[in-house]
Amino acid sequence: MSALISLRGVEKFYQHGVSRTYVLRRVTLDIRDGEFVSIMGPSGAGKSTLLHIIGMFDSAWTGEFEFLGEPVHALNQKGRSALHKQYMGFVFQSYHLLDNLTVYENLEIPLSYRNVKKGERASIVCDVLDRFQIVGKKDLYPNQLSGGQQQLVAVARAIVASPKVILADEPTGNLHTAQGREIMELFKRLNAEGTTIIQVTHSELNASYGHRVVQLRDGWVVREDGTVGEAGGAAV
């Protein structure tokens, strides 16, 4: 498998006068096409920040980042946004559904980004609504749904356009155990079909669905023995 994502010396910090607070330190990481990687570590380790950088939502960082051979670090925001919309699906920890759109319309948006014809969009959305057993919720707005239902819609939105990469931040955090297991089994099937998956999780069970774990501590990638190291293309 070739490197789909390559990070070299990626750092993020907040400036406070003359001092800096680092969130990520010298992160060097390769993720291969078709991998299923879990990012783990204690709260405040930088997990979600790293996922948002890979997802091209965060542009305030230093270092080098290549995606599909494209130098993301050299692209402007428009270029990064175009790459994200074309290739990525993202499951946010806080859902990020659009409150003024129905469930159906929220699911349709990623397809509109990829110029899928309207008739074809309807067929794809209906299939996903059926798969997630939320057909009866299609005309509701996010504020009419429970947290678990919003999470299901958020996962459905991430996969609806068959992205090359799925990025998931605690994807089962608000779901019942059975629902969470169904989502992880779905991710496993999608990965077996070739989708690259990167998840942030505190759950050892969820991490066990993947190929390897990247451990973060205080913004550093650490080895299994707890020392600072580079994840590279091998298990860490």
DAFENVEN-V248040 format. One record per run of one state. SS is the DSSP state (H for helix, E for strand, C for the rest). FROM is the first residue (numbers start at 1). TO is the last residue. If there is no record, write none. Layout:
# DAFENVEN-V248040
SS:FROM:TO
SS:FROM:TO
This chain:
# DAFENVEN-V248040
C:1:2
E:3:16
C:17:18
E:19:32
C:33:35
E:36:40
C:41:46
H:47:54
C:55:61
E:62:67
C:68:69
E:70:71
H:72:74
C:75:76
H:77:87
E:88:91
C:92:101
E:102:102
H:103:113
C:114:117
H:118:131
C:132:134
H:135:137
C:138:140
E:141:141
H:142:144
C:145:146
H:147:159
C:160:164
E:165:169
C:170:176
H:177:192
C:193:195
E:196:200
C:201:203
H:204:207
C:208:211
E:212:217
C:218:219
E:220:222
C:223:227
E:228:228
C:229:231
E:232:232
C:233:236
